[in-house]
Structures are given as structure tokens and as C-alpha cells.
Amino acid sequence: MAQKDIQFTMLAKDKSGARRGEFTTHHGSVQTPAFMPVGTAGYVHSTPAKDVEESGSQVLLANTYHLSLGDRLASVKYVGGLHRFMGWNQTILTDSGGFQVFSLPDRVISDEGVTFSYEEEGERVQLTPERSMEIQRDLGADIVMAFDECVSHTADRKYVEESLALTTAWARRCRASALQEHQFLFGIVQGGIYDDLRRKSAKEITSIPFDGFAIGGVSVGEGFDLMRRVVSVTAPCLPEDLPRYLMGVGLPEDILEAVHQGMDMFDCVIPTRYARQGTLFTRMGKLRIKNKNFRKDRYPLDTHCSCYTCRTFSRMVLRYLFFSGDPLAETLATIHNLTFYQDLMTDIRVAIEENRFESFKREWLERYRKNR
């Protein structure tokens, strides 16, 4: 079973409710609020682990479903676990695969688990809570997520009620499954967009002795206002003395709002995916590097950024690399976007420590939105 104490320490709490904390895993300490870059299939697209580390990232996320396809799991086990496979010596979190499975067509859900076709081979397989735990145990991540059902924000109440009961039952089976000694297990609260069902799910999931708790079922197209409401209803129902993780979020404005609501951990593909498409984040708003305005622009992407990309290359050079089709463009853009996100998290942590998060959030958003 997982360790009993994740050693979560609350270092500061802002008058707004924003939290500044720290927790420790087998691979080091994590400062919260924290943003986790996504390395779905065991790597961050286009970017070496050393560059991800230099961005200030402390945790990487990988996905159980994708790493169980074909011979990937066997390969990870053969090299000695996910940390060696990814070349990453800090904390790793693995998602349960639930979100990916439930986005697949022709899935069949039962009390036992989910039967579906692997997207790469077409083979019909069943993923159960026990199998998800087994895969994550073999991957060796520091933080393991319980297997749940992620429902659409448009799902009707009756379906969400039935799904919630299934998620709770699966959570208990996950908790009863054996993991490696160093692994922590987080439970996931569901309940769709229904306030009372969110509270009900939180009550049921937090009654299980997990090592941390996540809010799932957001970032599925519900929009900012619904996301904000779900978090504002659910976060107060989660224990104060354990990490709180908002899954799949997101944009800088989403993160700032969720921190305001008392959340500690975030992940999203946005900074890396946007980078590969040529959309870069700056403190003055998003910048689309392929725009012709940057053909002769000798400024760095962000004059306040100290990442390798901004120290070394101008906007016009990066634009040239994108239009040349060279993979270096994606690498440089990813380094910058990841550094931008980690700089934001650092600034958030300092603002909470100094009890000025609300003013920081307001001023940061005013500047960020000014030029969009």
C-alpha cells in the first residue's frame, strides 16, 4: 500500500483563500501551487527532460492508458520504471486513463470496469480499477490517480448520479489495491455540474483514506464560469491538510481563479500544444509567432523572461524556424511556454506568502489581457 503520510505542509494561506504549501515524495519536494507539464506517452513533445527541468517544473504527468498500449508498459518495466524511461529524477504523477478511455467510441461500462478497443491495435480489452492500479504500480510513478468515470458537462442528472456511484465504488477498489511502497494514491471527485452531487461525491471520496484529492470532470468544454462554480462548490469540501488537484486546467486565467478557490495542483497540454502550433505566452498576452508583424522583430518573445529561448533567439528567428519546418522551432517554443507557466507559479507562490494574491491576480490579468 502507499505511504500513510504525504507530508503536506501548509506554508501560508492568503486572506483570499489561496494556499501555499509543500509536499514530499520519494523523488523530492514539490512547492504548491504547482503546474505539471504533460508527458502523456512518457515524454514531453519535442523537449528533453533537462530543458523541462530547467523551466522550473517539479512534477511531470504521464498517462496510464497511453503507456499501456502495445509494448510500452513492458519497455518501461524493462528499463527500470517511468523515471528512467523519461530521464526524469523528480516527481511523476500518472493519470488513471479514465479520461482517455471515456473519450473513445464503442466503450461499454459495467460495474466491473470499461471494455473498449485500443486505438492503435483495435483489440477489445477491459480496464478495471484493479488493472489501472496494476499498470500504475508497474510504471512506478510517485502519485497514482484512482480510476473514475469522467462525464460530459452536458450529461443529464440521472446519468451523473449513476456515474457518481460507480466512481465511488471504483475508488474503494483502487484503495484496496496494492501499490509500491513509495507510491501515493489520490481520489477523484466527480458529480458533473450539479452542486449537490459534487458535495455528495466529495463526502464519499474523502471518506476513503487517500493521500490527496482531485476535482475531475472539468476542462471538458464547460467554459470558465461553470469551471469556476464547480471548483468553488467542491474545494471547500476537500481536506485542508492534503493536496488538492484540479485536473486538466489550463489557461493562465483558469489557474489564477482556481488558486483563488484554494486549489494546489494543475496540469494541461495547453503550453506544450500551443507551443508546437506557434502560440507563445508572454506577460503581455499570447503571441502568434507566424504573424507577419514579427518578420523583422529583434526582441525576445518576452523581455521579462530568462529562458534559453528568450536569452538566445529573437522573434524573427523563431518565426523563420517555424516557417522552415525545423523541429528546433517546437523545442524552443516549448521551452519558453513551460518557463512562462513555471514563472507564473513562482510569482503566485510569492504573492500568497506576502498575503497579496488578490491584487497580484488583478494586476497580472489586467496586463495580460491588455493587448489581446
C-alpha positions as CSV (number, residue, x, y, z in Angstrom):
1,M,0.0,0.0,0.0
2,A,1.0,3.6,-0.4
3,Q,2.7,5.5,2.4
4,K,0.3,6.9,5.0
5,D,1.8,10.4,5.2
6,I,2.5,12.5,2.1
7,Q,4.0,15.2,4.4
8,F,1.9,18.0,3.1
9,T,2.8,21.3,4.9
10,M,0.8,24.5,4.6
11,L,3.4,27.2,4.5
12,A,1.0,30.2,4.0
13,K,-2.7,31.0,3.4
14,D,-3.7,34.2,1.8
15,K,-6.7,36.2,3.1
16,S,-8.3,35.3,-0.3
17,G,-8.2,31.6,0.5
18,A,-5.2,30.9,-1.8
19,R,-2.9,28.3,-0.3
20,R,0.9,28.0,-0.4
21,G,2.2,24.5,0.5
22,E,4.8,21.8,0.1
23,F,4.6,18.1,-0.1
24,T,7.3,15.4,-0.4
25,T,7.5,12.3,-2.5
26,H,10.3,9.7,-2.9
27,H,11.7,11.9,-5.7
28,G,11.8,15.2,-3.8
29,S,9.7,18.1,-2.6
30,V,7.0,19.9,-4.6
31,Q,6.2,23.5,-4.0
32,T,2.5,24.4,-4.4
33,P,0.6,25.8,-6.2
34,A,2.3,23.7,-8.9
35,F,1.8,23.3,-12.6
36,M,2.6,19.8,-14.1
37,P,3.6,19.6,-17.8
38,V,2.1,16.7,-19.6
39,G,4.2,13.9,-21.0
40,T,1.3,11.7,-22.0
41,A,3.2,8.8,-23.6
42,G,6.4,9.0,-21.5
43,Y,7.9,12.2,-23.0
44,V,7.2,15.9,-23.4
45,H,6.8,16.5,-27.1
46,S,10.0,17.9,-28.8
47,T,11.7,18.7,-25.5
48,P,14.5,16.9,-23.5
49,A,13.8,16.3,-19.8
50,K,16.8,18.6,-18.9
51,D,15.1,21.5,-20.6
52,V,11.8,20.7,-18.8
53,E,13.6,20.7,-15.5
54,E,15.4,24.0,-16.3
55,S,12.0,25.6,-16.9
56,G,11.4,25.2,-13.1
57,S,9.0,22.2,-13.4
58,Q,8.9,19.9,-10.4
59,V,6.3,17.3,-11.5
60,L,5.5,15.6,-14.8
61,L,2.3,13.9,-15.7
62,A,2.1,10.7,-17.8
63,N,-0.9,8.7,-18.8
64,T,-1.8,5.1,-17.9
65,Y,-3.8,4.4,-21.0
66,H,-1.2,5.6,-23.5
67,L,1.6,3.9,-21.7
68,S,-0.3,0.6,-21.7
69,L,-0.6,0.5,-25.5
70,G,1.4,-2.1,-27.4
71,D,4.7,-2.9,-25.8
72,R,5.2,0.4,-24.0
73,L,4.5,-0.9,-20.5
74,A,6.9,-3.8,-21.0
75,S,9.5,-1.3,-22.2
76,V,9.1,0.9,-19.2
77,K,9.4,-2.0,-16.8
78,Y,12.5,-3.3,-18.8
79,V,14.4,-0.1,-18.3
80,G,13.5,0.1,-14.6
81,G,10.4,2.3,-14.4
82,L,9.0,5.5,-15.7
83,H,11.6,7.8,-14.1
84,R,14.4,6.1,-16.0
85,F,12.3,5.9,-19.1
86,M,11.5,9.6,-19.1
87,G,15.0,10.6,-17.9
88,W,13.3,12.5,-15.1
89,N,14.5,12.3,-11.5
90,Q,11.8,14.4,-9.9
91,T,8.1,13.6,-9.1
92,I,5.9,11.9,-11.6
93,L,2.1,11.6,-11.5
94,T,0.2,9.2,-13.6
95,D,-3.5,9.7,-14.6
96,S,-5.6,6.6,-14.3
97,G,-6.5,6.5,-18.0
98,G,-10.2,7.2,-17.2
99,F,-10.4,10.4,-19.2
100,Q,-8.9,8.8,-22.3
101,V,-11.0,5.7,-22.1
102,F,-14.2,7.6,-21.8
103,S,-13.4,9.7,-24.9
104,L,-13.2,6.5,-27.0
105,P,-16.1,5.3,-29.1
106,D,-17.8,1.9,-28.6
107,R,-16.9,1.7,-24.9
108,V,-19.1,-0.5,-22.7
109,I,-19.3,0.5,-19.0
110,S,-20.2,-2.0,-16.3
111,D,-19.8,-2.3,-12.5
112,E,-16.6,-4.3,-13.2
113,G,-14.9,-1.7,-15.5
114,V,-14.8,-0.5,-19.1
115,T,-14.4,-2.5,-22.2
116,F,-13.1,-0.7,-25.3
117,S,-10.9,-1.1,-28.3
118,Y,-7.3,0.0,-28.2
119,E,-7.0,2.9,-30.6
120,E,-3.7,1.6,-32.1
121,E,-4.5,-2.1,-32.5
122,G,-8.2,-2.4,-32.3
123,E,-8.1,-5.1,-29.7
124,R,-11.0,-5.3,-27.3
125,V,-9.8,-5.1,-23.8
126,Q,-11.2,-4.3,-20.3
127,L,-9.8,-1.7,-18.0
128,T,-10.9,-2.2,-14.4
129,P,-9.9,-0.2,-11.2
130,E,-7.5,-3.1,-10.3
131,R,-5.9,-3.2,-13.8
132,S,-5.4,0.6,-13.7
133,M,-3.7,0.3,-10.3
134,E,-1.6,-2.6,-11.6
135,I,-0.4,-0.6,-14.6
136,Q,0.4,2.4,-12.5
137,R,2.2,0.3,-9.9
138,D,4.4,-1.2,-12.6
139,L,5.1,2.3,-14.1
140,G,6.4,3.4,-10.7
141,A,5.0,6.9,-10.6
142,D,5.1,8.8,-7.3
143,I,1.5,9.8,-7.4
144,V,-1.2,7.4,-8.7
145,M,-4.7,8.5,-9.6
146,A,-7.8,6.4,-8.8
147,F,-9.8,5.1,-11.8
148,D,-13.0,7.1,-12.3
149,E,-15.6,7.9,-14.9
150,C,-15.3,11.4,-16.4
151,V,-18.7,12.6,-17.6
152,S,-19.6,15.4,-20.0
153,H,-20.8,18.7,-18.6
154,T,-24.0,18.1,-20.7
155,A,-24.8,14.7,-19.1
156,D,-28.2,14.6,-17.5
157,R,-28.6,14.3,-13.8
158,K,-29.8,10.6,-13.7
159,Y,-26.6,9.5,-15.6
160,V,-24.4,11.6,-13.4
161,E,-25.9,10.1,-10.3
162,E,-25.3,6.6,-11.6
163,S,-21.8,7.5,-12.7
164,L,-21.0,9.0,-9.3
165,A,-21.9,5.8,-7.5
166,L,-19.7,3.9,-9.9
167,T,-16.8,6.3,-9.3
168,T,-17.1,5.9,-5.6
169,A,-17.2,2.1,-5.8
170,W,-14.2,2.1,-8.1
171,A,-12.4,4.4,-5.7
172,R,-12.8,1.9,-2.9
173,R,-11.4,-0.9,-5.1
174,C,-8.4,1.3,-6.1
175,R,-7.7,2.0,-2.5
176,A,-7.7,-1.7,-1.7
177,S,-5.2,-2.5,-4.5
178,A,-1.5,-3.0,-3.8
179,L,0.9,-0.3,-4.9
180,Q,4.6,0.1,-4.5
181,E,5.7,1.4,-1.0
182,H,6.7,4.8,-2.3
183,Q,3.5,5.5,-4.2
184,F,0.7,7.8,-3.1
185,L,-2.9,7.4,-4.3
186,F,-5.2,10.4,-5.0
187,G,-9.0,10.1,-5.1
188,I,-11.1,12.0,-7.7
189,V,-14.3,13.9,-7.0
190,Q,-16.9,13.9,-9.8
191,G,-20.6,15.0,-10.0
192,G,-20.9,16.9,-13.2
193,I,-22.2,20.5,-13.0
194,Y,-24.7,19.6,-10.2
195,D,-23.7,21.3,-6.9
196,D,-25.3,18.8,-4.6
197,L,-23.8,15.9,-6.5
198,R,-20.4,17.5,-6.3
199,R,-20.8,17.8,-2.5
200,K,-22.1,14.2,-2.3
201,S,-19.1,12.9,-4.3
202,A,-16.7,14.9,-2.2
203,K,-18.2,13.4,1.0
204,E,-17.9,9.9,-0.3
205,I,-14.4,10.2,-1.8
206,T,-12.9,12.0,1.2
207,S,-14.2,9.3,3.5
208,I,-11.7,7.0,1.8
209,P,-8.1,7.3,3.2
210,F,-6.5,8.7,0.1
211,D,-3.2,10.7,0.1
212,G,-4.7,13.7,-1.8
213,F,-7.8,14.6,-3.7
214,A,-8.6,15.8,-7.2
215,I,-11.5,17.5,-8.8
216,G,-12.2,15.8,-12.1
217,G,-14.8,16.4,-14.9
218,V,-13.7,19.9,-15.7
219,S,-11.9,21.1,-18.8
220,V,-14.4,19.1,-20.8
221,G,-16.0,22.0,-22.7
222,E,-17.9,23.5,-19.8
223,G,-16.3,27.0,-20.0
224,F,-14.8,29.3,-17.4
225,D,-17.9,30.2,-15.5
226,L,-19.0,26.6,-14.9
227,M,-15.5,25.5,-14.1
228,R,-15.3,28.3,-11.5
229,R,-18.6,27.3,-10.0
230,V,-17.7,23.6,-9.8
231,V,-14.4,24.5,-8.0
232,S,-16.0,27.0,-5.7
233,V,-18.5,24.3,-4.6
234,T,-16.1,21.4,-4.3
235,A,-12.8,22.8,-3.0
236,P,-14.3,23.7,0.5
237,C,-15.3,20.1,0.8
238,L,-11.8,18.8,0.5
239,P,-9.4,18.3,3.5
240,E,-7.2,21.3,4.4
241,D,-4.2,19.1,5.2
242,L,-3.8,17.2,1.9
243,P,-3.0,18.3,-1.6
244,R,-5.9,19.5,-3.9
245,Y,-5.5,18.8,-7.6
246,L,-7.7,20.4,-10.3
247,M,-7.3,18.1,-13.3
248,G,-6.8,19.3,-16.9
249,V,-6.6,23.1,-16.1
250,G,-5.5,25.0,-18.0
251,L,-5.1,28.6,-19.3
252,P,-3.3,31.1,-17.0
253,E,-6.6,32.8,-16.1
254,D,-8.1,29.4,-15.2
255,I,-5.2,28.6,-12.9
256,L,-5.3,32.0,-11.2
257,E,-9.0,31.6,-10.5
258,A,-8.6,28.0,-9.2
259,V,-5.7,29.1,-6.9
260,H,-8.1,31.8,-5.6
261,Q,-10.5,29.0,-4.8
262,G,-7.9,27.0,-2.8
263,M,-6.5,24.5,-5.3
264,D,-2.9,23.4,-5.3
265,M,-2.0,21.4,-8.4
266,F,-2.8,21.7,-12.1
267,D,-1.9,20.1,-15.4
268,C,-2.7,20.8,-19.0
269,V,-1.4,20.2,-22.5
270,I,-2.0,23.8,-23.4
271,P,1.5,25.2,-23.0
272,T,3.2,22.4,-25.0
273,R,0.4,22.0,-27.6
274,Y,0.2,25.8,-28.2
275,A,4.0,26.0,-28.5
276,R,4.0,23.4,-31.3
277,Q,1.4,25.5,-33.1
278,G,3.4,28.7,-32.8
279,T,1.3,30.3,-30.0
280,L,3.6,31.7,-27.2
281,F,2.6,33.0,-23.8
282,T,4.0,36.3,-22.6
283,R,3.3,38.6,-19.7
284,M,1.6,40.9,-22.2
285,G,-0.7,38.2,-23.6
286,K,-0.4,35.5,-26.2
287,L,1.8,36.0,-29.3
288,R,1.3,34.1,-32.6
289,I,4.8,33.9,-33.9
290,K,3.8,33.2,-37.5
291,N,2.2,36.6,-37.8
292,K,4.0,38.7,-40.4
293,N,4.5,41.5,-37.9
294,F,7.4,39.6,-36.5
295,R,9.4,39.2,-39.7
296,K,11.9,41.8,-38.6
297,D,11.3,41.8,-34.8
298,R,14.6,41.5,-33.0
299,Y,13.1,41.4,-29.5
300,P,12.9,38.2,-27.5
301,L,9.4,36.6,-27.1
302,D,9.1,38.2,-23.6
303,T,11.6,40.8,-22.4
304,H,11.0,39.7,-18.8
305,C,11.7,36.0,-19.5
306,S,15.1,34.5,-18.8
307,C,14.5,31.1,-20.5
308,Y,17.1,29.8,-23.0
309,T,14.9,30.8,-26.0
310,C,14.4,34.4,-24.9
311,R,18.1,34.7,-23.9
312,T,19.3,33.4,-27.3
313,F,16.8,34.0,-30.1
314,S,14.7,36.8,-31.4
315,R,11.1,36.7,-32.5
316,M,12.1,37.0,-36.2
317,V,14.5,34.0,-35.9
318,L,11.9,31.8,-34.2
319,R,9.3,32.8,-36.9
320,Y,11.9,31.8,-39.5
321,L,12.4,28.4,-37.9
322,F,8.7,27.7,-37.8
323,F,8.3,28.5,-41.5
324,S,11.4,26.4,-42.2
325,G,9.6,23.4,-40.7
326,D,12.6,22.7,-38.4
327,P,11.8,20.8,-35.2
328,L,14.0,23.2,-33.3
329,A,11.2,25.7,-33.5
330,E,8.9,23.5,-31.5
331,T,11.6,22.8,-28.9
332,L,12.4,26.5,-28.4
333,A,8.7,27.4,-28.2
334,T,8.0,24.7,-25.7
335,I,10.9,25.7,-23.5
336,H,9.6,29.2,-23.4
337,N,5.9,28.3,-22.7
338,L,6.9,25.9,-19.9
339,T,9.1,28.6,-18.4
340,F,6.3,31.1,-18.6
341,Y,4.0,28.8,-16.7
342,Q,6.6,28.0,-14.0
343,D,7.4,31.7,-13.6
344,L,3.7,32.3,-13.1
345,M,3.5,29.7,-10.4
346,T,6.6,31.1,-8.7
347,D,5.0,34.6,-8.7
348,I,1.8,33.1,-7.4
349,R,3.6,31.4,-4.5
350,V,5.4,34.6,-3.6
351,A,2.2,36.7,-3.7
352,I,0.4,34.2,-1.4
353,E,3.4,34.3,1.1
354,E,3.1,38.1,1.1
355,N,-0.7,38.0,1.5
356,R,-1.3,40.0,-1.7
357,F,-2.7,37.4,-4.0
358,E,-5.9,39.2,-4.9
359,S,-4.1,42.3,-6.0
360,F,-1.5,40.3,-7.8
361,K,-4.2,38.4,-9.7
362,R,-6.0,41.5,-10.7
363,E,-2.9,43.4,-11.9
364,W,-1.5,40.3,-13.7
365,L,-4.7,39.8,-15.6
366,E,-5.0,43.5,-16.5
367,R,-1.6,43.4,-18.0
368,Y,-2.0,40.0,-19.7
369,R,-5.3,40.9,-21.3
370,K,-4.4,44.4,-22.3
371,N,-3.1,43.6,-25.8
372,R,-5.4,40.7,-26.8
